[in-house]
Amino acid sequence: GIILEYVQGDEPKTRSIDLLDLRPDTDAVALVEEIRKGEPLITASCKEHVIHLVRRLQEKLGEKEDHKFYLFKVLRAHILPLTNVAFNKSGSRFITGSYDRTCKVWDTASGEELRTLEGHGNVVYAIAFNNPYGDKIATGSFDKTCKLWSTETGKCYHTFRGHSAEIVCLSFNLQSTLVATGSMDTTAKLWDIEKGEEIVTLSGHSAEIIVLSFNTTGDRIITGSFDHTVAVWDVGTGRLLHTLIGHRGEISSAQFNWDCSLIVTGSMDKTCMLWNAMTGTHIATLTGHSDEILDVCFDYAGQRIATASADGSARVYNAETKKCIAKLEGHGGEISKVCFNPKGNHILTASSDKTARLWDAATGHCLQVLEGHIDEIFSCAFNYKGDIIITGSKDNTCRIWH
């Protein structure tokens, strides 16, 4: 569908137009005329824009769905195991973190190493680009510091000091003004990217923070902890707004959906929970896995939730009905990572069975097995277009698949 944003009597409003019946051969102009009849908002001036949007959606619908991924390059990335991989928004660059205390920047198209970010005194564990911009990289280390780097030059802008234990997770806000770090010291900290200084410490958890995530508007951040809870914080004040209590095991994963209305959490208690992001109330518990849930994620539209488990399976749930719509079965070992492709119709999983798999999100059918790594895969990612995949393994290599 298309979401129209408009102002009526100084009030910002939105209206969504349902395009479920859109097909690649639909007459876009006639369709928009039809929509205009029931939608006085679409003035002549923005009609062309809507037609353009509809045609773009049609192009996407018409794209072939049987894209097979082939191994493009094996990067002997580091002398010690990798910890993480991440793309910039366009997918032109990606980064790898490692136990060798460095983060490397790679060119996706050629598979060439562009630069090595050196300076940490211990494992580089958490890494991120400041997407959608991609001009900065943050690295979080077991040396208790976070460093901010220039993607282009590799220069270190700032070293953020203050945590008293390992940094194990980090994230930029979408606005690229802040970086958040989560630590084994039970706190998270927000740092000002420009000034290079700490803004606030988020204190309240009674055990290690292992996951954190900003919402898209950047006014809220969630932290998930080994204390079995997820905390929702106000970014501006650092105030604790809600504590999501209900899980009976350590939190492994937590994420907002795109419109910031829902939070999904995964736990070692074998369940996934859905929460109202505004009120902090529990909406549903998604059950079915027979072992720990290691990763959860929303698709970009926020309509589906995927879960990855130590039981070797992944599941897809409908966020509205809370029903399980697909079971992804076939891996021979625990699945540590799961993600949707940008379009939301495919799911990628990474497993300790040394393979990554691509699945149809609607049917749970396995489309492809990405084989070749000689040790467990613990990281996988799509580029923005969804036509390139990178996998990171304990075998010290990173693989690019086209």
MARDRENRO-566658 format. One record per residue (C-alpha): x, y, z. Coordinates in steps of 0.1 Angstrom, whole numbers, padded with zeros to 4 digits, always signed. Layout:
BEGIN
XYZ...
END
This chain:
BEGIN
+0000+0000+0000+0008+0037-0001+0007+0060+0030-0003+0096+0022+0008+0122+0047-0010+0155+0046-0019+0185+0067-0056+0194+0074-0063+0225+0094-0027+0224+0108-0031+0188+0119-0007+0163+0104-0027+0133+0092-0020+0100+0074-0042+0078+0052-0032+0045+0038-0044+0033+0004-0047-0004+0000-0031-0018-0032-0035-0055-0025-0051-0061-0059-0022-0044-0078-0008-0066-0105+0022-0059-0129-0003-0054-0157-0027-0030-0139-0032+0003-0157-0015+0027-0132-0032+0059-0145-0067+0043-0144-0060+0030-0109-0049+0064-0096-0080+0080-0112-0101+0054-0094-0084+0062-0061-0088+0099-0067-0126+0095-0069-0127+0083-0033-0098+0104-0022-0101+0142-0027-0066+0145-0011-0049+0135-0042-0048+0168-0060-0037+0172-0096-0002+0182-0084+0005+0151-0065-0013+0127-0089+0018+0122-0110+0038+0114-0079+0012+0087-0069+0012+0072-0104+0050+0071-0102+0048+0053-0069+0023+0028-0082+0045+0020-0112+0075+0015-0089+0055-0010-0069+0045-0027-0101+0081-0030-0111+0089-0046-0078+0060-0071-0082+0071-0080-0117+0107-0088-0107+0116-0125-0110+0114-0144-0078+0137-0172-0086+0170-0154-0081+0196-0180-0071+0226-0168-0051+0261-0180-0061+0293-0177-0042+0311-0146-0055+0341-0144-0032+0356-0159+0000+0373-0132+0021+0400-0146+0044+0390-0117+0065+0409-0119+0097+0436-0140+0115+0411-0148+0142+0373-0155+0142+0348-0129+0131+0323-0115+0156+0299-0096+0133+0292-0083+0097+0272-0053+0086+0263-0035+0054+0260+0002+0047+0226+0011+0034+0233+0008-0003+0253-0023+0002+0284-0009-0015+0305-0014+0016+0305-0038+0045+0324-0042+0077+0337-0072+0097+0346-0072+0134+0370-0097+0148+0388-0113+0178+0419-0099+0162+0410-0065+0177+0403-0049+0143+0374-0039+0121+0379-0042+0084+0360-0022+0057+0353-0040+0024+0342-0031-0011+0312-0053-0019+0315-0052-0057+0352-0062-0058+0355-0080-0025+0386-0059-0018+0397-0049+0017+0396-0011+0017+0410-0004+0052+0416-0018+0086+0404+0001+0117+0431-0005+0144+0433+0009+0179+0412-0013+0202+0431-0032+0229+0408-0063+0228+0381-0081+0208+0360-0058+0185+0326-0073+0192+0299-0048+0181+0300-0029+0148+0276-0006+0129+0274+0019+0101+0254+0051+0108+0228+0041+0081+0213+0056+0060+0243+0078+0057+0271+0053+0060+0299+0079+0064+0307+0067+0100+0314+0034+0117+0311+0026+0154+0330-0002+0170+0324-0016+0205+0351-0036+0222+0359-0059+0251+0384-0031+0260+0354-0012+0274+0355+0015+0248+0336+0025+0217+0353+0042+0188+0338+0063+0161+0356+0062+0127+0354+0078+0092+0343+0053+0066+0362+0071+0039+0396+0078+0056+0396+0053+0085+0404+0081+0109+0393+0077+0145+0371+0107+0154+0364+0098+0191+0371+0071+0217+0342+0069+0241+0353+0059+0276+0332+0053+0307+0320+0017+0307+0335-0004+0334+0331-0037+0314+0330-0051+0279+0308-0034+0253+0287-0061+0236+0261-0041+0216+0258-0007+0200+0236+0012+0176+0233+0046+0159+0200+0064+0159+0186+0069+0124+0192+0106+0127+0229+0099+0131+0233+0122+0161+0238+0096+0188+0255+0062+0193+0242+0039+0221+0264+0013+0237+0254-0016+0259+0277-0032+0283+0284-0062+0307+0285-0035+0334+0246-0035+0333+0244+0000+0318+0238+0015+0284+0252+0049+0275+0242+0075+0249+0271+0094+0232+0270+0126+0212+0286+0119+0178+0296+0155+0171+0309+0165+0205+0323+0131+0213+0310+0131+0248+0286+0111+0269+0251+0124+0271+0235+0101+0296+0239+0067+0313+0208+0044+0313+0209+0026+0347+0183+0002+0360+0191-0033+0348+0205-0058+0374+0225-0078+0349+0244-0075+0316+0228-0056+0287+0232-0077+0255+0209-0060+0230+0197-0025+0223+0177-0008+0196+0165+0027+0188+0130+0032+0173+0129+0050+0139+0119+0083+0153+0148+0082+0177+0129+0093+0208+0130+0058+0224+0156+0031+0229+0151-0004+0243+0177-0025+0262+0175-0062+0267+0193-0078+0296+0203-0111+0312+0180-0100+0341+0151-0113+0319+0137-0078+0313+0136-0052+0285+0136-0016+0294+0121+0012+0274+0139+0046+0278+0132+0082+0268+0162+0092+0247+0159+0129+0254+0159+0126+0292+0174+0091+0298+0143+0083+0319+0131+0047+0323+0096+0047+0308+0086+0010+0310+0101-0023+0321+0088-0052+0300+0084-0080+0326+0073-0115+0317+0101-0135+0303+0115-0162+0325+0150-0164+0309+0177-0141+0296+0167-0118+0267+0185-0126+0234+0169-0101+0211+0146-0071+0210+0134-0048+0183+0108-0021+0174+0087-0024+0143+0090+0003+0116+0062+0025+0128+0074+0023+0165+0041+0009+0177+0053-0026+0187+0083-0042+0204+0092-0079+0199+0115-0097+0223+0131-0131+0222+0143-0151+0252+0162-0181+0264+0128-0191+0279+0119-0205+0244+0093-0178+0238+0089-0146+0219+0067-0118+0232+0050-0089+0216+0045-0056+0235+0027-0023+0229+0056+0002+0226+0036+0032+0239+0022+0016+0270+0047-0012+0277+0018-0037+0280+0021-0073+0270+0001-0082+0238+0010-0118+0231+0034-0147+0237+0044-0165+0206+0051-0201+0215+0061-0233+0196+0099-0235+0198+0113-0263+0219+0146-0245+0228+0160-0211+0234+0151-0183+0210+0183-0167+0198+0171-0140+0174+0139-0123+0164+0130-0097+0138+0102-0078+0121+0099-0075+0084+0101-0039+0071+0063-0035+0070+0060-0048+0106+0034-0074+0095+0055-0105+0102+0078-0116+0129+0106-0142+0123+0122-0162+0152+0153-0183+0152+0159-0210+0178+0185-0233+0192+0160-0261+0183+0173-0258+0147+0141-0242+0133+0129-0208+0125+0092-0196+0125+0072-0169+0110+0043-0153+0128+0016-0129+0117+0020-0098+0139-0017-0090+0138-0032-0125+0143-0002-0137+0164-0006-0171+0145+0024-0191+0133+0022-0190+0095+0053-0210+0086+0079-0233+0101+0113-0232+0085+0128-0267+0091+0159-0282+0077+0189-0269+0095+0210-0295+0113+0220-0272+0142+0209-0241+0161+0200-0210+0142+0216-0179+0156+0205-0152+0132+0174-0146+0111+0165-0116+0089+0140-0107+0061+0151-0095+0028+0141-0059+0022+0110-0069+0002+0099-0092+0031+0091-0122+0010+0123-0142+0018+0140-0150+0050+0177-0157+0056+0190-0179+0085+0225-0186+0097+0233-0218+0116+0259-0237+0135+0255-0265+0108+0279-0244+0087+0251-0233+0062+0229-0203+0057+0195-0209+0042+0171-0188+0022+0133-0195+0027+0100-0184+0013+0085-0163+0041+0049-0172+0032+0052-0210+0028+0083-0218+0048+0097-0236+0018+0135-0237+0016+0146-0220-0016+0184-0224-0013+0212-0237+0010+0243-0216+0010+0271-0241+0016+0309-0238+0018+0318-0225+0052+0337-0250+0073+0325-0238+0107+0294-0223+0122+0279-0192+0106+0268-0167+0132+0262-0136+0111+0243-0129+0079+0229-0099+0061+0212-0086+0030+0221-0055+0011+0194-0029+0006+0183-0042-0028+0182-0077-0015+0204-0092-0042+0236-0096-0022+0241-0117+0009+0272-0118+0032+0278-0145+0057+0304-0145+0086+0317-0176+0101+0338-0190+0129+0361-0203+0101+0376-0167+0100+0361-0161+0065+0334-0139+0052+0316-0149+0020+0298-0127-0005+0269-0143-0024+0253-0127-0055
END
